[in-house]
Amino acid sequence: MIAPRLLGGILAAALVAAAGACRDDGRRTVEIDIRYSRFQPQAVEVAPGETVRFVLRNRDPIHHEFILGDPEVQRIHEVGEEPHHAKPGEVSVPAGETVVTTYTFGEPETLLFGCHLPGHWSFGMRGTVRVG
């Protein structure tokens, strides 16, 4: 028989893991699935100054990307900046693969993330991160 205190701890750990909000090395991990050219979840909330490890799982048979930034960053990528190497919050996500990027957030604001491969942004492949 499992002691009630131990069972409570096991359940709490399972709930945190299932929510994709695990802490690793003091960083929160947010898991984002890419399926049918959509991000899930499409909205994330973080605290100012928080460092978040984004785990991106591309379940589609086509490549995507994850670009995190303000509207100007999104505009620059929409007109053609690539590839994405070693820049926090900007990463290519090959078909069927999982990649990780880490980003440290600043002051309260709302940032956007999206995919700017041809037609993906206009199709609605985007989301928001509310810092606050």
N, C-alpha and C positions, 0 to 999 in steps of 0.2 A: 504494500500500500504506500502511495506517495503522500508525504506529509503535506497538509494544506499550505503551509508557507512555501515549500518547494514548488508545489503545483502552481501557486500564484505567480511565482517568479518565472516559471516556464511559460505560462500563458502570456505574461507581460512581454517577455522576450519575443515570443512568436508574433504577437500583435505588432510590435515595433518593426520586426523584419518584414512582415506582410505588407505593411504600409510603405515600404521602401524608404524609411527614414532612419536607417541604422547609423550609429556613430562609429567611426573607424578613425583611430588616431586623433580624436577630438574633432573630426570633420563629420558632417552629416552626409549620408549617401542618399541621393535621389535617383531612383530607377525610372527610366523613361523607355517605354516600348514604342517602336515605330512599326505600324501595321496599316496597310491600305493607304499609304502616304499620309498618315496622321500621327501626331505625337499623343501619347497617353501617359500621364495626364497632360492636359493642355495648359494648366495653370499651376504655378508653384509659388509658395510664400517662403521667404527667408528673412533673417534678421540682418540689420546693418552690421557690417564687419564679419559676417559669417562666411566660412569657407565651405563650399559644397562640392562634393565629388559626384558628378553626373555619370551614371552607368547607362549607356544607350544601347538598346538591343534592337537591331534591325531585323524584323521578321518578314520583310518584303524580299522579293526576288530581284530587286533593283537597288542601286546605290542611292544613298541620301547623304545629307550633311546636317550638322547641328551648329548653328551660328547664334551666339548669345551676345546681345548688345543693344544699344539705343537705336532709335529710328535711323540715324545717320549710318551706323554700322550696317544695318539691314539694307539701306539704299545702295551703299558701296558694293555689297555682295550681290545684290540683285542685278547690277550692271556688269558683273563679271569677275570679281576678285576670287581667285583660287590658285593653288591648292591650299590646304590648311595644315600647317606643320608647327608643332610646338608653341601654339598660341592659346592661352587659357580661354576656354569657352568657344573655340572654333575647331571643329574636327570633322573629317570625312568618316562616314559610316558605311562600309561596304555591305553589299547584299548578304544577308544571313549571318552577319558578324556582330560582336559586341565590342564597343570601344568605351574608353573612359576619358573624361576631361574634368579638370578641377578649376573652380572659379571662386575668387574672393570678392564679395559684394561690398559696395561702399555705402553711401548715404541713402536714405529712403527715396525711392523712385520706382517706376515700373519699367522693366526692360522687356525686350522681345527675344524669342528664339525662333528659328525657322530654318527651312531648307530652301536654298536658292538654285538648285539644279533646274534646268529649263522647265518652266511651267509649274513647279512645285509650290512656290510662294503664292502665286495667283490662284492655285487650286485650294489653298487654305492650309498648307502645311506650316503651321506656326503656333506659337503659344506665348504666354506671358510669365514673367517672374516679378512678383511684387516684393520689393525690399521695404520692410517697415515693420 
